Amino acid sequence: MGIVYAIANQKGGVGKTTTAVNLAACVAAQGRQVLLADLDSQCNATVALGLDRGLTPSSYECLAGEVSVAVAARPAGPDNLWIVPASRALAGASVELPRLERFEYRLRDGLGPVRERFAVTLLDCPPSLGILTINGLTAADRVIVPVQAEYLALEGLVQFLETLDLLRRELNPSLVLTGVLITMHDERTRLARDVEAELRHHLSEQVFDTVIPRSVRVAESPSFGTPVVEHAPGSRGAIAYGELARELAAREDEPAVAA
């Protein structure tokens, strides 16, 4: 049985999509079948893998119940990596989905055989706590929370963890926090070091050992339509995401404990 991860944080600009795309590519490079589902109407994960906006079927059709996630999945370029592309139509989901029965469970109901077909499924959630993110968190087994190495991101993290507790009580009791991932870390600055120390002090083992550094190669790789591990495999960012994939695999073997 495969594991479904939501990559989520209500704050924008913390590296959710970058993490989703590059972690997916690194896990696929391990020889495992990986599915990346783009749930953001900006379609950034889709474009970052060299696909066009407007492809169908997309995650929108999955949420609408028109197709299953397995049917919408298509090869994403790197071996073993598949994607369910996003659509700009997702922008209207906050209005349309609540009209449907069991709207919080639309994505979970649509996963179907995906859990058997893919060892890892990553859900790239939009930067909000709206209907799409709720669907992602309700469908997921575990959550990865990227957090930028800045103090404002710490405040957003506290709010997000409170939301996770609420969602666990109301919609998905088995949801667990796999880890908080520090992103865009500039080791030359005291701010980044202080934020990392604060996170590790308060959340301890829930913070990934791996830290994602600021990297020009990571930032530019979406413009080439390819993950950084293919664009610049020797770069610091590519190496860090490879380490994250290995750490994630190790954490899969550990008992899942709710945060």
N, C-alpha and C positions, 0 to 999 in steps of 0.2 A: 504494500500500500504506500503510495507516494505521499509526500508532505506538501501542504499548501501554506505558503508564507505570504502575509500581507506586508508590504513595505509602505509604511504610513507615518505621517506626522502632519498635523493641521497647518504647520508653518511652511510657507513656501521658501524656496531657495536653500534648502538644507542638503540637497543631493539625493533625493529619493529616486528620481528617474535615472540619474547617473549610476547609482548603486544598483538599481534593478537591472539595467542593461549589462553592466560589467560583471556583476555577480552571476547573472544568468550565463554569460559567456564563459566565465571561469569554471562554473559547475559543469557546463556542457563539455569543456575541455578535459574534465576528469573522466569522460566517457559515459556520463549519465544523461538520460533523456530529460530535457528541461523545457518547460513551457513558461513564457512570459506573457501575461495578459495586461494590456494597456487599458486602464480605466479612466484616463484623463482626456477630456475633450481637446486639450492642446496637442495631443497625439505625439508628444515628444519622444517617448520610447519607440514608437513606430518609426518616426523619422530617423532617430539615432541608429536604427538598424538598416537604414537605406530603403525603407518602404515609403510609399506615397500615402498621404492623407486621403481619405475617401474610399479606401478599399472595403469591399464587402465580401462575405459577412464580417462584421466587426463585433467588438464587445457590446455595442449598442443592441445589435440583433439578439445577442445572448441574453441580455437583461430583459429585453422585450419578450423573450420566450419563443422567438422565431426559429432559432437554431440552438444546438448545444454548443458548449465550449469546444468539444472535440471536433465538431464539424467546422468551426470557425478557425481552428488552428492551422497555420501554414508555416513552411520552412522559413527561417529567419536569416539564413546565410551560413553562419558557422555550423559545423557538424553537431548534431544532437540538439540544436536549439530551434525551437518553434515559437511562434508569436500569434496571439490573437490581437490584431491591430485595433486601434481606437478610431473613433469617428467624431467629427464635430457635432453630430447629432446628440452626443452625450451631454451637451450643454443644456438640453431640455429635459434631461432625466429627472431633475428635482421636481419638475411639474408633472411629468408623465407617469413616473413609477409609482407614486403614492396612490394612483387610481387603480393599480393592479393588486390582485390578491397576494398576500404574503410578500409584499414588495421588498422587505428587508432580506428575504431569502432567495431572491431571483437568481443571483449568481451561484449560490450554493446548490440550488436545485438544478442549475444548468451544467454543473461540472460533470455529472454523469460518470462515464468511464475514464475521465482524465486522471483520476487518482490511481488507476491501475496502469495507465499507459505511460505516465511521466513520473520519474522518481522525485522531481522537484517542480512545483508550480509557484511562480512568483507573481504576485498581484501588485502592479504599480498603481497606487492610489493617488487621487488628486490632492492638492494642498488645501484641504478643507475637512470639516467633519460632517459633510452632507450625505445625501443618499448613496452616492457612489462609494465613498469610503466606508460607510456602514455596511454596504453589501460586501465589500472586500473583507472587512473584519469579521463579518458573520460567516463568510465562506471559508475563512482561514483556520488552520490549526494553530499557527504561531505567528508572531509579529516581530518584525525587525524595524527599529525606529532610528533612522538617521538623525543626527543632531549636529549642527554646525558648532564649531568651537568658539561660540560667542555667548555672552551672558543673557541676551534676550532669548536665545534659543533654549536656555535652561528654564526660563519661565514658561515657555510654550510646552516644554517636555512635561512639566508638572501637570499642566492642564490636560495634556494628552493621556497621561497615565491615569488620571482621574476618570477620563472618558472611557478608557479601557475597562476599568473596574465596573462602571455602569453598564457598558455593553455586555460584559461577561455575565452580570447578574440578570440582564433582561433578555439577551438574544443568543449568546454563545458561551455557555458555561465552561466549555473545554478549552477556550482560547488562552494561550500562554504567551508570555513575553520571552522570546528567544534571546534578544539582546538589544542594547542601545549601541549604535555605531557612531563614533566620532568622525566627522567628515570635515573637509576643508581646513585641516589642521596645519598651522604654520608654526613649526617648532621654534622658530627664531623669536617669536613674540611671547612676552610674559602672559598676555591675555589667554592665548591658546593653552599654555601650560597650566594656568590657574583653573580654567574651565574644565580641563581634563581631570585635574586633581579633585575638583569639586564633585564631578560625576562619579569618579571612582570611590570617593569617600562615602557618598550617599547611596549609590546603587551597587557598589562592590562587584560581585561576579556577574551581574546583569549587564555590565559594560563589556563589549568585545575587547579582547587584548589588541586586536588589529586596529590601527588608526589610519584613516585615509588622508593623505597629505594634500595640500593644495598642489595642483599640477596643471601646467599648461597643456600637456598631452591629453590629459583626461578632458579638459574643457574643449579642446579642438576636435576630438575624435568624432562627435556627432555630425560635424560638418562634412566628414568623409563617409558618413553612413556606416560606420563600423565601430565595434567596441575598442577600447584603448588596448586591450590585450592583443588585438590584431594590428591596430594602427601603430602602436609603439610598445611592443612587448617588453622591452628592456627598461621602460620608464618607471619611476617610483610609484606612480599611480597604478600601473598594470601589476607591478609586483605586490602592492598592497592588496589589490582585489583578489589576486591569487591566494594570498595568505588568508584573506577573509573566507574564501571558498573552502579552504582546508579547515579553518576553525569552525565554520558552520557544519561541515561534515562530522567533526568531532563532537559538536554539541548535539547532533541528532542522536548520537549513541547514549547521551545522558538522559536521565529521567526528566520529563517536562514538568516543571513546577510553576504554578500560576504566580504572577508577580504580586 
